[in-house]
Amino acid sequence: MDQMERARAWLERDSALHANLLEVLRRGSADVLIAEEGGVLLHDTGCGAWMLAAEPEAASDFLDRVPAGCDLFVGHDMAYFDLARARFGLPEREICWSAAYLAKDPLPIPDFGGELRLLDGSWAAWVLEHYSHAFADLDYMERAADRGIIGAFVEGRPAGFVGFHDEGSIGMLEVLPAYRRRGLGEILQRAAINLALERGQIPFGQVIDGNEASLALQRKLGMAISHTTLFWLMG
């Protein structure tokens, strides 16, 4: 068994929690630094994140392999959150649940009186204008369009969108105010899961801790929810 196979076998012990690491392995953008009984350490050359899934007692040794200049880190056990934060000094954090669609069958798309379309790069500025999270810029949205942004249109007008973040998670889900409470968020999420399946990707997303409405939606769609939270640290 080579290092890539060892990493995949370890991560598949909990596919819902480790969906992001499994996806970067699948797409071939991960450098595997460590894959042993204590855990797995990857560097994703796609989004630049260092990704650690390790037993708590092994975490310190694994963190020694991450360069001091690390500015994007994701850990999959809160037991080493404080250790990683102190080690890298990164000021921003997000605590998330992982949700993964582990079935193989696509989801039905209910009729909503409109249509779904893939948005090309010409929509990047519009998506950025209507996206409610401040971290993204135009370059990010142009890359997202290359990965696949799905737009929902009602009576020919754009009503919402969903896409994929750099590391492969489903996100950027936004329904414009005038079209909320019509079930469009669920329809867009279904469409994103199906697009990921069609492309051979692992359909997964990460839900900010405390967002119970989003967690309820993931469960409704048959997504497996991680048994514990993971954390992101950012510069």
C-alpha contacts under 8 A as a table, 3 or more apart, distances in Angstrom:
res1	aa1	res2	aa2	distance
1	M	5	E	5.84
1	M	6	R	6.32
2	D	5	E	5.34
2	D	6	R	6.22
3	Q	6	R	5.02
3	Q	7	A	6.13
3	Q	32	V	7.23
3	Q	34	I	7.87
3	Q	35	A	6.04
4	M	7	A	5.12
4	M	8	R	6.24
4	M	25	L	7.70
4	M	32	V	6.83
4	M	35	A	7.64
5	E	8	R	5.10
5	E	9	A	6.09
6	R	9	A	5.17
6	R	10	W	6.20
6	R	35	A	5.91
6	R	36	E	7.02
7	A	10	W	5.27
7	A	11	L	6.19
7	A	32	V	7.62
7	A	34	I	7.92
7	A	35	A	4.92
7	A	36	E	7.42
7	A	39	G	7.96
7	A	40	V	5.97
8	R	11	L	5.18
8	R	12	E	6.02
8	R	22	L	6.62
8	R	25	L	7.58
9	A	12	E	5.25
9	A	13	R	6.92
10	W	13	R	5.72
10	W	35	A	7.79
10	W	36	E	7.99
10	W	37	E	7.64
10	W	39	G	6.97
10	W	40	V	7.40
11	L	14	D	6.02
11	L	15	S	6.32
11	L	18	H	5.86
11	L	21	L	7.58
11	L	22	L	6.88
11	L	40	V	7.62
11	L	53	A	7.76
12	E	15	S	4.75
12	E	18	H	7.38
12	E	22	L	7.80
14	D	17	L	5.66
14	D	18	H	6.18
15	S	18	H	5.09
15	S	19	A	5.41
15	S	22	L	7.60
15	S	100	A	7.69
16	A	19	A	5.40
16	A	98	S	6.30
16	A	99	A	6.02
16	A	100	A	5.16
16	A	102	L	7.85
16	A	224	A	5.91
16	A	225	I	6.14
16	A	226	S	5.23
17	L	20	N	8.00
17	L	76	H	7.24
17	L	97	W	7.86
17	L	98	S	5.51
17	L	99	A	7.46
17	L	225	I	7.48
17	L	226	S	4.68
17	L	227	H	7.28
17	L	228	T	7.55
17	L	230	L	7.81
18	H	21	L	5.48
18	H	22	L	6.25
18	H	53	A	7.53
18	H	76	H	7.47
18	H	98	S	7.86
19	A	22	L	5.06
19	A	23	E	6.05
19	A	98	S	7.48
19	A	100	A	6.50
19	A	202	I	7.08
19	A	204	F	6.46
20	N	23	E	5.14
20	N	24	V	6.44
20	N	167	E	6.91
20	N	168	G	7.02
20	N	169	S	6.97
20	N	204	F	7.40
21	L	24	V	5.37
21	L	25	L	6.26
21	L	42	L	7.54
21	L	51	M	6.99
22	L	25	L	5.10
22	L	26	R	6.12
22	L	202	I	7.88
23	E	26	R	4.94
23	E	27	R	6.24
23	E	167	E	7.93
23	E	168	G	6.87
23	E	201	Q	6.78
23	E	202	I	5.88
24	V	27	R	5.22
24	V	28	G	6.09
24	V	29	S	5.51
24	V	30	A	5.52
24	V	44	D	6.61
24	V	167	E	6.84
24	V	168	G	7.49
25	L	28	G	5.17
25	L	29	S	6.48
25	L	30	A	5.44
26	R	201	Q	7.71
27	R	30	A	7.98
27	R	201	Q	7.90
29	S	44	D	5.64
29	S	45	T	5.47
29	S	46	G	5.80
30	A	42	L	6.05
30	A	43	H	5.54
30	A	44	D	4.43
30	A	45	T	6.09
30	A	46	G	7.82
31	D	42	L	5.59
31	D	43	H	5.13
31	D	44	D	6.33
31	D	45	T	7.25
32	V	35	A	7.00
32	V	40	V	7.68
32	V	41	L	6.30
32	V	42	L	4.67
32	V	43	H	6.65
33	L	40	V	7.67
33	L	41	L	5.53
33	L	42	L	5.63
33	L	43	H	7.34
33	L	65	R	7.92
34	I	39	G	7.43
34	I	40	V	5.30
34	I	41	L	5.00
34	I	42	L	7.11
34	I	62	F	7.72
35	A	38	G	7.90
35	A	39	G	6.01
35	A	40	V	4.53
35	A	41	L	6.69
36	E	39	G	5.58
36	E	40	V	6.56
38	G	54	A	5.73
38	G	55	E	5.50
38	G	58	A	5.81
39	G	52	L	7.67
39	G	53	A	5.58
39	G	54	A	3.93
39	G	55	E	6.08
39	G	58	A	7.57
40	V	52	L	5.98
40	V	53	A	5.32
40	V	54	A	6.02
41	L	50	W	7.34
41	L	51	M	5.77
41	L	52	L	4.62
41	L	53	A	6.51
41	L	54	A	7.81
41	L	62	F	6.96
42	L	50	W	5.87
42	L	51	M	5.11
42	L	52	L	6.51
43	H	48	G	6.77
43	H	49	A	5.91
43	H	50	W	4.51
43	H	51	M	6.11
44	D	47	C	5.95
44	D	48	G	5.30
44	D	49	A	5.44
44	D	50	W	6.41
44	D	51	M	7.48
44	D	167	E	7.67
45	T	48	G	5.04
45	T	49	A	7.45
46	G	166	D	6.69
46	G	167	E	6.66
47	C	166	D	5.24
47	C	167	E	5.57
48	G	72	L	6.87
49	A	71	D	7.78
49	A	72	L	4.86
49	A	73	F	5.34
49	A	74	V	6.96
50	W	66	V	7.29
50	W	70	C	7.53
50	W	72	L	6.40
50	W	73	F	4.80
50	W	74	V	6.29
51	M	73	F	6.02
51	M	74	V	4.93
51	M	75	G	6.10
52	L	62	F	7.83
52	L	73	F	7.96
52	L	74	V	6.33
52	L	75	G	4.96
52	L	76	H	6.37
53	A	75	G	6.16
53	A	76	H	5.09
53	A	77	D	7.04
54	A	58	A	6.40
54	A	59	A	5.85
54	A	62	F	7.85
54	A	76	H	7.39
54	A	77	D	7.41
55	E	58	A	5.43
55	E	59	A	6.35
55	E	77	D	7.94
56	P	59	A	5.19
56	P	77	D	7.32
56	P	79	A	5.99
56	P	80	Y	6.35
57	E	60	S	7.31
58	A	61	D	5.76
58	A	62	F	6.49
59	A	62	F	5.07
59	A	63	L	6.05
59	A	80	Y	6.67
60	S	63	L	5.12
60	S	64	D	6.43
60	S	83	L	7.65
61	D	64	D	5.23
61	D	65	R	7.26
62	F	65	R	5.57
62	F	66	V	7.39
63	L	66	V	5.32
63	L	84	A	7.25
64	D	67	P	7.59
66	V	70	C	6.92
67	P	70	C	5.64
68	A	87	R	7.87
68	A	88	F	6.33
69	G	88	F	7.52
70	C	73	F	7.04
70	C	88	F	6.76
71	D	88	F	7.75
71	D	90	L	6.79
71	D	233	L	7.56
71	D	234	M	5.50
71	D	235	G	4.91
72	L	232	W	7.26
72	L	233	L	5.78
72	L	234	M	4.73
72	L	235	G	6.65
73	F	232	W	5.67
73	F	233	L	5.13
73	F	234	M	6.62
74	V	230	L	7.24
74	V	231	F	5.56
74	V	232	W	4.40
74	V	233	L	6.33
75	G	78	M	7.41
75	G	80	Y	7.69
75	G	81	F	7.19
75	G	230	L	5.79
75	G	231	F	5.36
75	G	232	W	6.59
76	H	229	T	7.07
76	H	230	L	4.42
76	H	231	F	6.52
77	D	80	Y	6.30
77	D	81	F	7.21
77	D	228	T	7.42
77	D	229	T	7.02
77	D	230	L	5.82
77	D	231	F	7.72
78	M	81	F	4.93
78	M	229	T	6.93
78	M	230	L	6.42
78	M	231	F	7.10
79	A	82	D	7.63
80	Y	83	L	5.10
80	Y	84	A	6.10
81	F	84	A	5.32
81	F	85	R	6.11
81	F	231	F	7.22
82	D	85	R	5.09
82	D	86	A	6.09
83	L	86	A	5.29
83	L	87	R	6.05
84	A	87	R	4.95
84	A	88	F	6.17
85	R	88	F	5.55
85	R	89	G	5.50
85	R	90	L	6.19
85	R	233	L	7.15
86	A	89	G	5.33
90	L	93	R	7.83
90	L	233	L	5.91
90	L	234	M	5.46
90	L	235	G	4.93
91	P	233	L	7.27
91	P	234	M	6.53
91	P	235	G	5.96
92	E	233	L	5.70
92	E	234	M	4.96
92	E	235	G	6.20
93	R	231	F	7.00
93	R	232	W	5.44
93	R	233	L	4.59
93	R	234	M	6.16
94	E	208	I	6.98
94	E	231	F	5.66
94	E	232	W	5.10
94	E	233	L	6.78
95	I	208	I	5.93
95	I	209	D	5.71
95	I	229	T	6.48
95	I	230	L	5.92
95	I	231	F	4.54
95	I	232	W	6.53
96	C	206	Q	5.80
96	C	207	V	5.14
96	C	208	I	4.33
96	C	209	D	4.96
96	C	229	T	5.35
96	C	230	L	5.42
96	C	231	F	6.07
97	W	206	Q	5.51
97	W	207	V	5.09
97	W	208	I	6.40
97	W	209	D	6.23
97	W	225	I	6.91
97	W	226	S	6.09
97	W	228	T	6.80
97	W	229	T	4.70
97	W	230	L	6.26
98	S	204	F	7.22
98	S	205	G	6.01
98	S	206	Q	4.58
98	S	207	V	6.41
98	S	225	I	5.80
98	S	226	S	5.24
98	S	229	T	7.12
98	S	230	L	7.42
99	A	204	F	5.48
99	A	205	G	5.27
99	A	206	Q	6.03
99	A	207	V	7.44
99	A	218	Q	6.70
99	A	223	M	5.73
99	A	224	A	5.42
99	A	225	I	4.50
99	A	226	S	6.31
100	A	202	I	7.43
100	A	203	P	5.87
100	A	204	F	4.13
100	A	205	G	6.48
100	A	223	M	5.10
100	A	224	A	5.22
100	A	225	I	6.66
101	Y	193	I	7.44
101	Y	202	I	7.28
101	Y	203	P	5.40
101	Y	204	F	6.11
101	Y	222	G	6.64
101	Y	223	M	4.40
101	Y	224	A	6.21
102	L	202	I	7.66
102	L	203	P	7.65
102	L	223	M	6.92
102	L	224	A	7.08
104	K	197	L	7.28
106	P	193	I	7.41
106	P	194	N	5.23
106	P	197	L	7.04
107	L	190	R	6.10
107	L	191	A	7.81
107	L	193	I	7.64
107	L	194	N	6.47
108	P	190	R	7.50
109	I	187	I	6.30
109	I	190	R	6.67
109	I	191	A	7.06
110	P	187	I	7.07
111	D	114	G	7.46
112	F	115	E	7.75
112	F	184	L	7.69
113	G	154	V	6.68
113	G	155	E	7.86
114	G	152	A	7.13
114	G	153	F	5.49
114	G	154	V	4.47
114	G	155	E	6.32
114	G	156	G	7.57
115	E	152	A	5.90
115	E	153	F	5.33
115	E	154	V	6.78
116	L	150	I	6.58
116	L	151	G	5.60
116	L	152	A	4.67
116	L	153	F	6.24
117	R	150	I	5.62
117	R	151	G	5.20
117	R	152	A	6.57
117	R	153	F	7.69
118	L	148	G	6.55
118	L	149	I	5.72
118	L	150	I	4.58
118	L	151	G	6.07
119	L	122	S	7.69
119	L	123	W	6.12
119	L	145	A	6.51
119	L	148	G	7.16
119	L	149	I	5.45
119	L	150	I	5.94
119	L	151	G	6.21
120	D	123	W	5.91
120	D	124	A	7.51
120	D	145	A	5.56
120	D	146	D	7.20
120	D	148	G	7.86
120	D	149	I	7.57
121	G	124	A	5.26
121	G	141	M	7.99
121	G	142	E	5.49
121	G	145	A	5.32
121	G	146	D	7.00
122	S	125	A	7.29
123	W	126	W	5.31
123	W	127	V	6.16
123	W	145	A	7.85
124	A	127	V	5.19
124	A	128	L	6.16
124	A	138	L	6.57
124	A	141	M	5.15
124	A	142	E	5.35
124	A	145	A	6.69
125	A	128	L	5.08
125	A	129	E	6.19
125	A	138	L	6.19
125	A	141	M	7.38
126	W	129	E	5.07
126	W	130	H	6.39
127	V	130	H	5.25
127	V	131	Y	5.94
127	V	141	M	7.22
127	V	161	F	7.76
128	L	131	Y	5.20
128	L	136	A	7.26
128	L	137	D	6.84
128	L	138	L	6.53
128	L	141	M	6.48
130	H	174	E	7.73
130	H	176	L	7.53
131	Y	134	A	7.86
131	Y	172	M	7.07
131	Y	174	E	6.44
132	S	174	E	7.54
133	H	136	A	7.00
136	A	140	Y	5.81
136	A	141	M	7.05
137	D	140	Y	5.27
137	D	141	M	6.45
138	L	141	M	5.08
138	L	142	E	6.15
139	D	142	E	5.10
139	D	143	R	6.30
140	Y	143	R	5.19
140	Y	144	A	6.15
141	M	144	A	4.75
141	M	145	A	6.12
142	E	145	A	5.08
142	E	146	D	6.51
143	R	146	D	5.08
143	R	147	R	6.44
144	A	147	R	4.97
144	A	148	G	6.10
144	A	149	I	6.48
144	A	163	G	6.58
144	A	164	F	6.26
144	A	165	H	6.67
144	A	166	D	7.39
145	A	148	G	4.93
145	A	149	I	5.26
145	A	163	G	7.74
146	D	149	I	7.90
147	R	163	G	7.62
147	R	164	F	6.53
148	G	163	G	5.93
148	G	164	F	6.77
149	I	161	F	6.68
149	I	162	V	5.67
149	I	163	G	4.28
149	I	164	F	7.10
150	I	161	F	5.41
150	I	162	V	5.38
150	I	163	G	6.21
150	I	188	L	7.28
150	I	191	A	7.62
150	I	192	A	7.23
151	G	158	P	6.73
151	G	159	A	7.43
151	G	160	G	5.79
151	G	161	F	4.30
151	G	162	V	6.73
151	G	188	L	7.82
152	A	158	P	5.94
152	A	159	A	5.48
152	A	160	G	5.22
152	A	161	F	5.96
152	A	184	L	7.63
152	A	188	L	7.15
153	F	156	G	5.44
153	F	157	R	5.09
153	F	158	P	4.42
153	F	159	A	5.33
153	F	160	G	7.31
154	V	157	R	5.28
154	V	158	P	6.49
154	V	159	A	6.24
159	A	175	V	6.03
159	A	176	L	5.47
159	A	178	A	7.82
159	A	179	Y	6.05
160	G	173	L	7.57
160	G	174	E	5.38
160	G	175	V	4.08
160	G	176	L	5.53
160	G	179	Y	7.93
160	G	184	L	7.47
160	G	185	G	7.89
160	G	188	L	7.98
161	F	172	M	7.26
161	F	173	L	5.79
161	F	174	E	5.50
161	F	175	V	6.57
161	F	188	L	6.76
162	V	170	I	7.41
162	V	171	G	6.08
162	V	172	M	5.13
162	V	173	L	4.27
162	V	174	E	6.46
162	V	188	L	6.13
162	V	189	Q	7.14
162	V	192	A	6.95
163	G	170	I	5.90
163	G	171	G	5.49
163	G	172	M	5.44
163	G	173	L	6.86
163	G	192	A	7.05
164	F	167	E	7.96
164	F	168	G	5.60
164	F	169	S	5.40
164	F	170	I	4.52
164	F	171	G	5.45
164	F	172	M	6.97
165	H	168	G	5.29
165	H	169	S	5.33
165	H	170	I	6.41
165	H	171	G	6.26
165	H	172	M	7.52
166	D	169	S	7.44
168	G	204	F	7.81
169	S	203	P	7.18
169	S	204	F	5.35
169	S	205	G	4.72
169	S	206	Q	6.92
170	I	189	Q	7.97
170	I	192	A	6.82
170	I	193	I	7.81
170	I	203	P	7.00
170	I	204	F	5.92
170	I	205	G	4.80
170	I	206	Q	7.72
171	G	205	G	6.48
171	G	206	Q	7.81
173	L	185	G	7.04
173	L	188	L	7.52
173	L	189	Q	7.64
174	E	185	G	7.27
175	V	179	Y	6.48
175	V	180	R	6.08
175	V	184	L	6.91
175	V	185	G	6.41
176	L	179	Y	5.62
176	L	180	R	6.54
177	P	180	R	5.46
179	Y	182	R	6.45
179	Y	184	L	7.60
180	R	183	G	7.29
180	R	184	L	7.06
181	R	184	L	7.54
183	G	186	E	5.51
183	G	187	I	6.46
184	L	187	I	4.94
184	L	188	L	6.06
185	G	188	L	5.23
185	G	189	Q	6.19
186	E	189	Q	5.05
186	E	190	R	6.13
186	E	217	L	7.02
187	I	190	R	5.11
187	I	191	A	6.20
188	L	191	A	5.01
188	L	192	A	6.18
189	Q	192	A	5.11
189	Q	193	I	6.27
190	R	193	I	5.22
190	R	194	N	6.26
190	R	221	L	7.48
191	A	194	N	5.10
191	A	195	L	6.14
192	A	195	L	5.05
192	A	196	A	6.17
192	A	203	P	7.78
193	I	196	A	5.19
193	I	197	L	6.26
193	I	203	P	5.30
193	I	204	F	7.78
194	N	197	L	5.05
194	N	198	E	6.08
195	L	198	E	5.02
195	L	199	R	6.29
196	A	199	R	5.21
196	A	200	G	6.23
196	A	201	Q	4.84
196	A	202	I	6.41
196	A	203	P	5.44
197	L	200	G	5.07
197	L	201	Q	5.61
197	L	202	I	6.78
197	L	203	P	6.64
198	E	201	Q	7.56
207	V	211	N	6.72
207	V	214	S	6.77
207	V	215	L	6.76
208	I	211	N	5.80
209	D	212	E	7.90
209	D	229	T	7.56
211	N	214	S	5.61
211	N	215	L	6.49
212	E	215	L	5.01
212	E	216	A	6.06
213	A	216	A	5.14
213	A	217	L	6.37
214	S	217	L	5.04
214	S	218	Q	6.34
215	L	218	Q	5.11
215	L	219	R	6.31
216	A	219	R	5.19
216	A	220	K	6.13
217	L	220	K	4.99
217	L	221	L	6.35
218	Q	221	L	5.28
218	Q	222	G	6.57
218	Q	223	M	5.29
218	Q	224	A	7.76
218	Q	225	I	7.81
219	R	222	G	5.12
219	R	223	M	5.27
219	R	224	A	6.85
219	R	225	I	7.35
220	K	223	M	7.45
226	S	229	T	6.91
